[in-house]
Amino acid sequence: MAVMKMNCFLLFVAILLCIEVANANGVVRLNLNGSVDPSNTEGVIEVYYNNRWGSICYLDVFSMFYMYVPDVVCHQLGYTGGNIGSNSGVVNTSPVFGLVECSDSYLTLTQCSCNTDFSPNCTFADNLDITCYATRIWDNPYPGMVRLQGGNYTGQGIVQVYCNNEWAAVCNDGGLIEDETGWTICTQLGYNVYDVGTTSYTGKAWLDNVDCSSDDSDEDPPSCLSKCSGGKCPSSTFSCSTALNVTCAHGITFYPGGIKDACKFAHGLSGGAIAGIAVSGCLVGFIIGFIILCICCCKRRSSSAPVQGRSTERDNILNRRNTAINYSKV
């Protein structure tokens, strides 16, 4: 099934952009004792959601649900991961999310299962705070990896791509901007809403006039820039005057966005090879999941207390989250 048919949803997306991108829905930041400097690597998590900045109410009794939240928030901020806890004091930010459960492969917080219902007993002292690792995601890049630079947050800025051991811009000197290219870039970064334009630029570039559109109206744009026309790494850089500038955000979840390293093996591999990797990964995941399920079942037989488990599968996360909501309201 097609995730998004560009010919049918282009007007819808344009309207959605007016609502979401202008407010940067889904943007995260760390509040360290009242400072929200973009360079903060620790502090209380704040997310922009429904036209306001809010926190995540952390409940110790459901700590397993929050296991990968630090990793995902730090991924979104450009770091390799993180841990719960920081040197920040209490920050007076009201929550927008209660229980939040993520997979460690997610790149943005709103890809997670985020429950907007939270206990009325949540206080400012219950706000979830984290510390990100010092290492950046792009400290260990792969060919075809993309990032956005020079924007107000990590989901906004000039598009750069990593090729031949060097970061350089993606240009658009041809004048025509393909909307699908913006969609592909934001998808690769874990978002599902985009706005694409150009900005004056002087410097090195790897790619120019990348086209991620398809002649088949029922076919989705590629989820990796390297799979687009003109998206492969060339042998040398060139100079350009107009760089591609993209703003990514989260809107209605008709598509959740890409996951960590999903495009790592897409650069230069055939479709059959990628399919083989995916099938192997699914098989290993199934075996591991089966073992975990057996362990959980044994625990349930030996104890009458509810057991909080975790799964990287979104459907299982949603089902367990709904069960946890009932507990949290007690």
Disulfide bonds with the S-S distance in Angstrom:
Cys57-Cys122 1.71
Cys74-Cys132 2.04
Cys102-Cys112 2.01
Cys163-Cys233 1.95
Cys171-Cys240 1.62
Cys186-Cys248 1.98
Cys212-Cys228 2.00
Cys224-Cys263 2.05
